[in-house]
Amino acid sequence: MFGLRQKLMLGFGGLLLILLTVSVLGIAVSRQHRNELDKFLYENWRSVEYGQKMVDALARLQDTSLDLAAQQTPASVAAAKAVALPAIQEFDENVNAEDNNITLPHEDEIAAKLTLVWFGTDLKTGQKVPGDCYRDAYMQLLDPGLSPDARARAYATVRRLAPDVKTQSQAVIDLNLANMTPVEGRIKSMADDTSRLMIVLSLFGAGLAVLFTMMMARSILEPVKAITRSAQEIEQGNLDLVVHVKSRDELRKLAEAFNSMAAKLREYRRTNRAKLERTQQSTQNAINSLPDAVAILTPDGNVEMANFAAQKLFALHADAHVTQQRAPWLVELFNKTTADLRPVQPRDYASAVQVLDENGGERFFLPHSVPVLDEEGALLGVTVVLADVTNLRRLDEMKSGMLSVVSHELKTPLTSIRMGVHLLLEERLGSLTGAQNDILSAVREDSDRLNRIVENLLDMGRIESGREMMELRPESGDKIVTEATEPLMTAFHDKGVSLTTEIPDDLPPVMVDNTRIGHVFSNLLGNALKYTPPGGQVRISAAPESGGFVRFTVADTGPGIPNPFLSKIFERFFRVPGQPGQTGAGMGLAIAREIVEAHGGRVNVESKEGEGSKFSFTLHVAPPVSTSGGLGGSNGETSAREVMST
């Protein structure tokens, strides 16, 4: 029984044999054509070439003979000889060459006549024949001492024999050219025969190839089709099929290996399904034991798994889509995670989600998400965790309330202390010694710093409680920056730090509360001045931003902020460790952030240690003025934004 290899060798061996036969015949025909072409090129064409050269040489001799007909001076004869002798030599060479290249019938007769009329010699015997010949007569014309009568006789002989010489030379050309036509016809006839033979062989080879293909189709293609159909069934999940192949070649071995693979896949499916079910059950039990709400989402946004807390409090049931939950925060969280492929962490308690439990009590959850990636970085899913921060939020509210109460309680006695110190320093109650004046000055500075801390705490408390109202009005960016920088120009000048502003003339106006936004600029510029060494530079710039915002930036050339502390720089009571001149309570940037966010903007910081810091924040562009003369939608009245409670 033939194997697959033998079948292929048998099928393609016949085609190879036909190819070799056709190639051998083509080579034989080509060699025959080449021999004919050799005969044509190296025999007939050479005789044509000899005859043409003789005709050309004769024409030159005839032109020169006219000048030699009359009596000439030795100088003129010498000039004519210089032209005639090369032509005579060329004619001699070509006559001799033609005598040695006689290949056609009657060509020897033409060559004998040509030799006789030119040399005066019998071609067969090589003996001189009595009578006139063209060459001897022409050589007499070249003799400068020839008498006039002899010159006239020689010229007459040249004129008489020239047509005969030309006729015989042309006869050589005509005879060989006439022989080219039959040769060309024979070559064309052979080419036609070869073409017909090649067509017959090609048709025979094609028929044989079709026959071999039909013979091997059932023995090769049918088993391959059966295995292909089985592979398609397996692709659709049918692992219970068995491939039957009747042949005993390599395809049978392939079918047996295919059946063995399907059996192993069935076993793997059974074991992997059991393992997957155990993993899913273990994972479900693990996340059910957590007090936080946990859900696992597919890359398409479907809920694949959720614990009891997520199902009960947020209705995150399996196979539900995030868009069906009526929770915009969940859709935004999922979209941001899948777009950035990075964990999304909550910023503070302002991001907490409020829900009601079964008893109607308020509970707060901070959502954060983590993308699940494979080894190549492709997204496999998203894990959403909602941490229960209800108790922490209550503790934060209690802390804020306590700070507010303490701040209010400290306000009155602190005011009295500051007033008393002020009266003492003015010496209204008596003169002071130098030591007393120094002590009271230190007390005044500490009391002023304590008063600023108390004011910051009160401001923070009012903003957090929602009692602080923002009086928003349209203002130009140039005016805002000017009002913020003028009070600090002297301080910058005294320290030797340059302060520059870059505000475009076409910057659109923004909606701001002048007092509150001035506090933001004051804090950012104060920090820049504090940490920028003498000779440094602080730059304020502004530029429009997409989404209807204007971004203001305060950049300095100070020491910069270490990267580990950038994420905490806006937290309350936080101060970067190791910074010189720290005297505040770490409330300024936190209040600045709250004020900017109350305006609907965002605060950002960029810094590299040793290269300075860049603080920026955004403000809404003021709406266009309506035809009634006021701002669109406000009828010219002052708009107000209430700070939302965190």
C-alpha positions, 0 to 999 in steps of 0.5 A: 500500500502506498504511503502519502509520501509515495503518492506524492512522489508518484503524482509529481514524478510524472509531471517532473518527467514530462517537464524534463522531456519537454526541456530536452526536446526544447534544447535539441531544437534550440541547438538545431536552430543555432546551427542553422543560424551559424551557417547563415551568419558565418557563410552567406552573410560573410560573402555578402559583406565581402561583395559590399566592401568590393563595391564600395572600394570600386566606387572610390577607385572610379572617383579617383580615376577621373583625376588620373585620366589627364597628365598630372604632376607628381604631387597630384599623382601621389595624392591620388595614389594615397587614396587609391592604394588602400582601396585596391588593397581592400578589394584584393583582400575581399576577392581572396576572402570570397574565393575561400568562402564559396558555399553556394551553387554557381558561386564558384563561377561568379568568383572565377569571373571576378578574379579574372577581371580583377587580377587577370588570373584563372582561379582554378590554375592560378595562372595569368591569362593574356588580356586586360585586367582592371587592377593592372590597368589601374596601377598604370594610371598611378605611374607618374612617368606614364606617357599621355597615350599610355595613360589614355589607353589605361584609363579606357581599359579601367572605364571598360572593365569597371562595369564588369567588376561591379557586376560580378561583385554585386552578383556575389551579394545577390546570390548570398542574399537570395539564399537567406530567404529559404533559410529563414523559411526553414527556420520559421517552419522548424519553429512552427513545428516546435511550437506544435510539439510543445503544445501537444506535450503541454496538453498531454502533461496537463491531462496527465496532471488532472488524471493524477489529481483525480486519482489522489483526491480520494486518497489524500483530500478526503481524509484531510477534509474529514480532519478539517471538519473534525477540527471545526467541530472541536472549535465549536466545543464538540470534543466527543467526535471520533475521526475515521480514516480508512487509508493506512498512510500518514493521514491515518496516523494524523487521524489517530493523533487527532482522536488522541488529542480530542480525548485529552482535551475532553479530560482537560475540560473535565478537570479544568471545569472542576478546577474553575468551579472550585476557584469560583466558589472559593473566590465567591466565599472569600469575597462574601466574607468581606464587609466591603462591597466587591464586584468583578466586571468583564472588559465589556462591563458585565458583572461577572461576580459580586459578593453579598454586600455588592448585591444587596446594597448596590444591586450588582447582580451577575450578568448585569451591565454597569449601564443598567445600575443607574449609578453614574459613578460606577460607569465613570469609574469603569470607563476611566479604569479601562481607558487608563489601565491603571487603578483608580483611587478615591481622592477623599470623602467627597468621593464617597457613595451614599446608600441606605441599608435595610434599616434606613440608615445612611452608609458611605462607601469609597469606590476604587477599581483595579484593572486585571491584566494578563502577562501582555498587558491586555485587559481581562477585567476590572475589580471594583471595591467599595470600602465601607467608610461610614464610621471613618466619615462620622469620626471625620465629621466629629473631628471637623466639628470639634475643630470648629468648636475649638476654633470658635472658643479660641477666637475670643481669648486670642483676640483679647491677647492680641489686643493686650500685646498691641497696647503694651507694645505701643507703651500706652500703659508705660514704657518697656525695657528692651527685653520686655519689648523683645518678649512682647514682639515674639508673643505678638508674632506667635499670636498672629500665627495662631490667629491665622491658624484659627482663621484657616480652621474656621474657613475650612469649617465653613466650607465643609459645612456648606455655609460659605457662599461664593459670590461669582462674578466675571473678572479678567485674568489680568485684573485678578493677577494684578490684585494678587501680586501688588501686595507682595511686590515689596516682599519679592523685591526685598528678598531679591526674587523676580516676579513676572506675569504672562497673561495673554491679551485675548484671555477670556474672563472667568467666573470668580469670587475675588476675595476667595480667589485672592486667598488662593493666589496669596497662598501660592505666591507666599509659598513660592516666595518662602521657598525660592532662594534670592536670585530665583524667579517666580512666574505667573501665567494663564492660558485657555484650556479645553472644556471652557476653562482657563488655567492659571499657573504659579511656577518657582525655581525653588528646591522642589517637592520630593515625589513621594509627597506630591500626592499628599501636598493638598492634605490638611495639616500636611507639611513636607518634612525637612523644608526650611522655614516651616511655621504654618499648620499645613492648612493653606494648600488644603483651603486653596484646593477647597476654594478652587473646587468650590469654583468648579475647578481643579488644582494640580502640582508638578515638581521635580526635586531640585528643579522647582515647583509648578502649581496650577488651577482652573477656573470656568470661563465666564458665559457670554454677555446676553443681549439684555446687557447681563450675563447669559442666564443671570439677567445681569445679577451676581451669580453665587455658588455654594460650597458643597459639603464633603 
